Amino acid sequence: MSINGEKDLKSSENSFLVKIKYRQNSSWQGTVQWIETGKTQNFKSCLELIRLMDLAVISSDEIDETNENSKISPESDR
């Protein structure tokens, strides 16, 4: 928590490679690849692209939080 009571935002780096294959119905269709994991997903609209990227970032943050919570503090070894 910060001094003013707001949650501190962690800086997690997420990189994506977006390939636009088609532009139909005033939207984009293509693939998005999450660089850190190598996972590739197809999308059929700009909104779906943003949703996929958002889900990837959220799941990355949850994994980071789980890893931080599972760290053992030096005091617990005594």
C-alpha positions as CSV (number, residue, x, y, z in Angstrom):
1,M,0.0,0.0,0.0
2,S,1.2,3.5,-0.7
3,I,1.1,6.4,1.7
4,N,-2.3,7.6,0.5
5,G,-3.9,4.1,0.9
6,E,-3.9,3.1,-2.8
7,K,-2.6,-0.2,-3.8
8,D,0.9,-0.1,-5.4
9,L,0.9,-1.4,-9.0
10,K,3.6,-3.8,-9.8
11,S,5.5,-3.4,-13.0
12,S,5.3,-6.6,-14.8
13,E,6.7,-6.8,-18.3
14,N,4.6,-8.6,-20.9
15,S,5.5,-8.6,-24.6
16,F,3.2,-9.6,-27.4
17,L,3.8,-10.2,-31.1
18,V,0.6,-9.3,-33.1
19,K,0.2,-10.4,-36.7
20,I,-2.7,-8.9,-38.6
21,K,-3.7,-11.3,-41.3
22,Y,-7.0,-9.8,-42.5
23,R,-9.0,-6.6,-42.1
24,Q,-12.7,-7.4,-42.6
25,N,-15.9,-5.9,-41.2
26,S,-13.9,-2.8,-40.0
27,S,-11.9,-5.0,-37.6
28,W,-8.7,-7.0,-37.5
29,Q,-8.2,-10.8,-37.6
30,G,-4.9,-12.5,-36.9
31,T,-2.7,-14.0,-34.2
32,V,-1.2,-12.8,-31.0
33,Q,1.8,-14.5,-29.4
34,W,2.8,-14.0,-25.8
35,I,6.6,-13.7,-26.0
36,E,7.3,-14.9,-22.5
37,T,5.5,-18.2,-22.8
38,G,5.4,-18.7,-26.6
39,K,1.7,-19.3,-26.5
40,T,-0.1,-18.2,-29.7
41,Q,-3.9,-17.5,-30.0
42,N,-6.0,-16.5,-32.9
43,F,-8.4,-13.5,-32.7
44,K,-11.3,-12.4,-34.8
45,S,-11.7,-8.7,-33.7
46,C,-9.8,-5.9,-32.1
47,L,-11.9,-6.3,-28.9
48,E,-11.0,-10.0,-28.7
49,L,-7.3,-9.1,-29.2
50,I,-7.4,-6.7,-26.3
51,R,-9.3,-9.2,-24.2
52,L,-6.7,-12.0,-24.9
53,M,-3.8,-9.6,-24.0
54,D,-5.6,-8.5,-20.8
55,L,-6.2,-12.1,-19.7
56,A,-2.5,-12.9,-20.3
57,V,-1.4,-10.0,-18.2
58,I,-3.8,-10.8,-15.4
59,S,-2.7,-14.5,-15.3
60,S,0.9,-13.3,-15.3
61,D,0.3,-11.1,-12.3
62,E,-1.5,-13.9,-10.4
63,I,1.5,-16.2,-11.0
64,D,3.9,-13.5,-9.8
65,E,1.7,-13.0,-6.6
66,T,1.7,-16.7,-6.0
67,N,5.4,-16.9,-6.3
68,E,5.9,-14.0,-3.9
69,N,3.6,-15.5,-1.3
70,S,5.3,-18.9,-1.5
71,K,8.7,-17.5,-0.7
72,I,10.0,-18.5,2.7
73,S,11.3,-15.8,5.0
74,P,14.6,-16.3,6.7
75,E,12.9,-16.0,10.2
76,S,10.8,-19.1,9.5
77,D,14.0,-21.3,9.2
78,R,14.8,-20.8,12.9
